[in-house]
Amino acid sequence: MKEDFLHYLWKFKKFQFLKAKTTAGEHLEILNSGWHNTEQSGPDFFNSKIKIGDQLWAGNVEIHIKSSDWYAHHHEKDSAYDNVILHVVWEHDVAVFRKDNSEIATLQLKDFIAAHTLKNYKELMSASQKWINCEADFANIDDFLLKNWMERLYIERLEEKAKLIYALLDASENDWEAVLFQLLAKNFGLNRNGEAFLAMARTTPFSVIRKINEVEVLEALFFGQVNLLQKEINDAYFFQLQKEYHYLQHKYQLHPSLEEVQFFRLRPPNFPTIRLSQLAQLFIQQKNLFSKIKSTERLEDFYELFRVETSAYWKTHYSFGKESKATSKKLSDKFIDLLIVNTIVPLKFAYQKSLGKVEVESIFNLLSSIPAEDNSILKKFNQLRKNTAVNAFESQALLQLKPNYCDQNKCLQCEIGASLLQRNPA
C-alpha cells in the first residue's frame, strides 16, 4: 500500500463516499476534495470543503497510510498543518490532535473500498519482472481511452520542450528567427553533437548570420565557432575558411564555443562537418525561415523547404584534406522528419501558445503523416499491442509515457492504470 493510491482514491472519490463516516461515526459529505498539492510542502490537499455531521468545514486534508504517521512525520510541530480539517488514512491506529487539543476527524478508507478495486491495485502494482505494470492488459485497453490519453501525453511532451524554447527566447530578446536557428543547430547535431551545436549557436549572434550571403563564409563562421579550424591542415579550402573566420572573429568580437564536437562512432553522413555545411546551406537559401515555417502545414512543403545539400567541397569530402568519392549529400526525408518532430512542431506550439491560439488539430495531423521512430521502446509497445506506434504522434506520446509514468510506477496518474483499477470482477 502506498500513499499515492490513497491520494487517487480521495481525489477522484474512488470509494463509497456517499456512505463515508469518520472513525467517530459521524456522516461525512465531501463537497470539494480540494486542490492536490504535488509540488510544495504542507498538507496533501488544499482548500477542501467537507461537512462532518452538521458542521461545514473548509481547510486542508492530510493523507497517510496510518494515523500514527502524523506523529512519525512530526506534523504536530509544523504550523503548516494547523488548518487540517480531515485526516484520511488507510488504517486508523491512533487519535491525532490539534495544538488546541481538539481531535482531528479521521476517515479510514479501507472501510469504504470495493474489494475489486483493491485487488486490481495489488495486481497492477505487484512486484515482478515486468517491462510495464500493465503489459498483460495493454492490448485490451479501449481504443478511445488510449487515443485520448496519447493526445494528452503528446501535449505534455510539447509543454516540456517549450521550456527550452522560452528560455532561448528570453536570452535572444524574443527573436523567434534566432531561436529557430539555435534549435535547428541542436537537432542537426543529433544526440552526439547536439549540445555542442547548440553551444555554437548560442555563442554566435544571429545578427551576424543575417548579414552573410555566401555559404563558404557561413561555413567558416560555424566551423570556427566549434573549433574545427584550430589545427594546421594542408588543404586549400581549409585555409580559405580559416582566413575567413579570423576576419569574422576580429570584426564581430566572436568567442568560440567551449564544447568540442565528436566524430567518434558516427557514420560519415552524420559527421559534424557534413551537418554544419548543410545547416549553412539552409540559412543561405532560406532567409526569414521562421516566417515561412509559421505558414507551412503540409509535410511535402516542409520537405521542399529543408531539402538542401552540402557545399561543393563536401560532396567529395567528409573531413578536411581527405578526398572521397563524389556523392550528393542532401538532407534525407527521414532526417527532415526528425527536424519536424524535434524542432518545428515544438516551436510552432510555443509560438501559437504565446499568441493564445494553439492549433492542436493541425499539429496532430502533421505528426500523424510522419512515420514513427524506430527504437526498442516503440518496438516493445508494438509487441504488446499491434500498431500502437505507427506514426510520429503515437511514437512521441509513448516516448513520453514510458519514462515519465511506467518507469516511475505512476500508474495512478495514467489514464490506462486508472481504467484498470476500475475493472469489475467477471
Backbone hydrogen bonds, N-H to C=O, Kabsch-Sander energy under -0.5 kcal/mol:
donor,donor_aa,acceptor,acceptor_aa,energy
5,F,2,K,-1.1
6,L,2,K,-1.1
7,H,3,E,-2.6
8,Y,4,D,-2.1
9,L,5,F,-2.4
10,W,6,L,-2.5
11,K,7,H,-3.1
12,F,8,Y,-2.2
13,K,10,W,-0.8
14,K,9,L,-1.9
15,F,13,K,-1.0
16,Q,112,F,-2.9
17,F,15,F,-2.9
19,K,16,Q,-1.3
20,A,17,F,-0.7
22,T,26,E,-2.6
23,T,106,T,-2.3
25,G,22,T,-2.2
28,L,20,A,-2.4
29,E,51,K,-2.8
30,I,28,L,-0.5
31,L,29,E,-0.9
31,L,49,K,-1.8
32,N,49,K,-2.1
35,W,46,F,-2.8
36,H,34,G,-0.5
37,N,44,D,-3.2
38,T,36,H,-0.9
44,D,61,V,-0.6
45,F,61,V,-2.1
46,F,35,W,-2.6
48,S,59,G,-3.7
49,K,32,N,-2.0
50,I,57,W,-2.3
51,K,29,E,-3.0
52,I,50,I,-0.6
52,I,55,Q,-2.7
53,G,27,H,-2.8
53,G,51,K,-0.6
55,Q,52,I,-2.0
57,W,50,I,-3.4
59,G,48,S,-2.2
60,N,83,N,-2.5
61,V,45,F,-2.5
62,E,86,L,-1.8
64,H,88,V,-2.2
67,S,91,E,-1.6
69,D,66,K,-1.5
70,W,67,S,-2.0
71,Y,68,S,-0.7
72,A,68,S,-1.9
73,H,69,D,-2.3
74,H,71,Y,-1.0
75,H,70,W,-2.4
77,K,74,H,-1.3
78,D,75,H,-1.5
79,S,77,K,-0.6
81,Y,78,D,-1.8
82,D,79,S,-1.7
84,V,81,Y,-1.3
85,I,60,N,-3.1
86,L,60,N,-1.1
87,H,105,A,-3.0
88,V,62,E,-2.8
88,V,86,L,-0.6
89,V,87,H,-0.6
89,V,107,L,-2.8
90,W,64,H,-0.9
90,W,65,I,-1.1
91,E,65,I,-2.5
93,D,91,E,-0.8
98,R,102,S,-3.1
101,N,98,R,-1.7
104,I,96,V,-2.8
107,L,87,H,-2.5
108,Q,106,T,-0.5
109,L,89,V,-3.3
109,L,107,L,-0.9
110,K,90,W,-0.8
111,D,108,Q,-1.4
112,F,109,L,-2.6
113,I,110,K,-0.5
117,T,114,A,-0.6
118,L,114,A,-1.7
119,K,115,A,-2.3
120,N,116,H,-2.6
121,Y,117,T,-2.1
122,K,118,L,-2.3
123,E,119,K,-2.2
124,L,120,N,-2.4
125,M,121,Y,-2.4
126,S,123,E,-0.6
128,S,126,S,-0.7
130,K,128,S,-2.1
135,E,132,I,-1.7
137,D,134,C,-1.6
138,F,134,C,-1.5
140,N,137,D,-1.5
141,I,138,F,-1.3
146,L,142,D,-2.5
147,K,143,D,-2.6
148,N,144,F,-2.2
149,W,145,L,-2.3
150,M,146,L,-2.5
151,E,147,K,-1.9
152,R,148,N,-1.8
153,L,149,W,-2.4
154,Y,150,M,-2.4
155,I,151,E,-2.1
156,E,152,R,-2.2
157,R,153,L,-2.1
158,L,154,Y,-2.3
159,E,155,I,-2.4
160,E,156,E,-1.8
161,K,157,R,-2.2
162,A,158,L,-2.2
163,K,159,E,-0.7
163,K,160,E,-0.9
164,L,160,E,-0.6
164,L,161,K,-0.6
165,I,161,K,-1.2
166,Y,162,A,-2.7
167,A,163,K,-1.8
168,L,164,L,-2.5
169,L,165,I,-2.3
170,D,166,Y,-2.2
171,A,167,A,-1.9
172,S,168,L,-1.4
173,E,170,D,-1.1
174,N,169,L,-2.9
176,W,174,N,-1.0
179,V,175,D,-2.0
180,L,176,W,-2.4
181,F,177,E,-2.0
182,Q,178,A,-2.2
183,L,179,V,-2.6
184,L,180,L,-2.8
185,A,181,F,-2.6
186,K,182,Q,-2.1
187,N,183,L,-2.1
188,F,184,L,-2.5
189,G,185,A,-1.4
190,L,187,N,-0.8
193,N,189,G,-2.4
194,G,189,G,-0.6
194,G,190,L,-1.4
197,F,193,N,-2.8
198,L,194,G,-2.3
199,A,195,E,-2.4
200,M,196,A,-2.1
201,A,197,F,-2.4
202,R,198,L,-2.4
203,T,199,A,-1.5
204,T,201,A,-0.7
208,V,205,P,-1.2
209,I,205,P,-1.2
210,R,206,F,-2.3
211,K,207,S,-0.7
211,K,208,V,-0.8
212,I,208,V,-0.6
212,I,209,I,-1.2
218,L,214,E,-1.9
219,E,215,V,-2.7
220,A,216,E,-2.2
221,L,217,V,-2.0
222,F,218,L,-2.6
223,F,219,E,-3.3
224,G,220,A,-2.3
225,Q,221,L,-2.1
226,V,222,F,-1.1
227,N,224,G,-1.4
228,L,223,F,-2.9
233,I,231,K,-0.7
235,D,233,I,-2.0
239,F,235,D,-2.3
240,Q,236,A,-2.1
241,L,237,Y,-2.4
242,Q,238,F,-2.7
243,K,239,F,-2.5
244,E,240,Q,-2.2
245,Y,241,L,-2.8
246,H,242,Q,-2.1
247,Y,243,K,-1.6
248,L,244,E,-2.3
249,Q,245,Y,-3.4
250,H,246,H,-1.9
251,K,247,Y,-2.6
252,Y,248,L,-2.7
253,Q,249,Q,-0.6
254,L,249,Q,-1.5
255,H,203,T,-0.5
257,S,225,Q,-2.8
261,V,226,V,-0.5
266,L,263,F,-1.6
270,N,267,R,-2.6
271,F,268,P,-1.9
275,R,271,F,-2.2
276,L,272,P,-2.4
277,S,273,T,-1.7
278,Q,274,I,-2.2
279,L,275,R,-2.2
280,A,276,L,-2.3
281,Q,277,S,-2.3
282,L,278,Q,-2.2
283,F,279,L,-1.9
284,I,280,A,-1.2
285,Q,281,Q,-2.7
286,Q,282,L,-2.5
287,K,285,Q,-0.7
289,L,286,Q,-0.6
292,K,288,N,-1.3
293,I,289,L,-2.3
294,K,290,F,-2.2
295,S,291,S,-0.8
296,T,293,I,-1.3
302,F,298,R,-1.5
303,Y,299,L,-2.2
304,E,300,E,-1.9
305,L,301,D,-1.9
306,F,302,F,-2.3
307,R,303,Y,-1.1
308,V,306,F,-2.1
310,T,329,K,-1.0
314,W,311,S,-0.6
315,K,311,S,-0.5
315,K,312,A,-1.3
316,T,313,Y,-1.3
318,Y,322,K,-0.7
319,S,322,K,-0.6
322,K,319,S,-1.5
323,E,321,G,-0.6
324,S,316,T,-3.3
327,T,315,K,-2.6
329,K,327,T,-0.6
330,K,328,S,-0.9
331,L,308,V,-2.5
336,I,332,S,-2.4
337,D,333,D,-2.4
338,L,334,K,-1.5
339,L,335,F,-1.9
340,I,336,I,-2.4
341,V,337,D,-2.6
342,N,338,L,-2.8
343,T,339,L,-2.1
344,I,339,L,-2.2
345,V,340,I,-2.9
347,L,343,T,-2.1
348,K,344,I,-2.7
349,F,345,V,-2.8
350,A,346,P,-2.4
351,Y,347,L,-2.5
352,Q,348,K,-3.0
353,K,349,F,-2.5
354,S,350,A,-1.9
355,L,351,Y,-1.0
356,G,352,Q,-0.5
356,G,353,K,-0.9
357,K,352,Q,-2.4
360,V,358,V,-1.4
363,I,359,E,-1.8
364,F,360,V,-2.8
365,N,361,E,-2.3
366,L,362,S,-2.1
367,L,363,I,-2.4
368,S,364,F,-2.2
369,S,365,N,-0.7
369,S,366,L,-1.0
370,I,367,L,-1.4
372,A,390,V,-1.9
375,N,373,E,-0.6
379,K,375,N,-2.2
380,K,376,S,-1.9
381,F,377,I,-2.1
382,N,378,L,-2.2
383,Q,379,K,-1.3
384,L,380,K,-2.1
385,R,381,F,-2.2
388,T,385,R,-1.3
390,V,388,T,-0.6
392,A,367,L,-1.1
392,A,370,I,-2.7
393,F,367,L,-0.7
395,S,391,N,-2.4
396,Q,392,A,-2.4
397,A,393,F,-1.8
398,L,394,E,-2.2
399,L,395,S,-2.1
400,Q,396,Q,-1.0
401,L,397,A,-1.9
402,K,398,L,-2.5
404,N,400,Q,-1.1
405,Y,401,L,-2.1
406,C,401,L,-1.7
407,D,402,K,-3.0
409,N,406,C,-1.6
410,K,405,Y,-2.8
411,C,409,N,-0.7
413,Q,410,K,-1.1
414,C,411,C,-1.1
418,A,414,C,-2.7
419,S,415,E,-1.8
420,L,416,I,-1.9
421,L,417,G,-1.6
422,Q,418,A,-0.8
423,R,420,L,-1.1
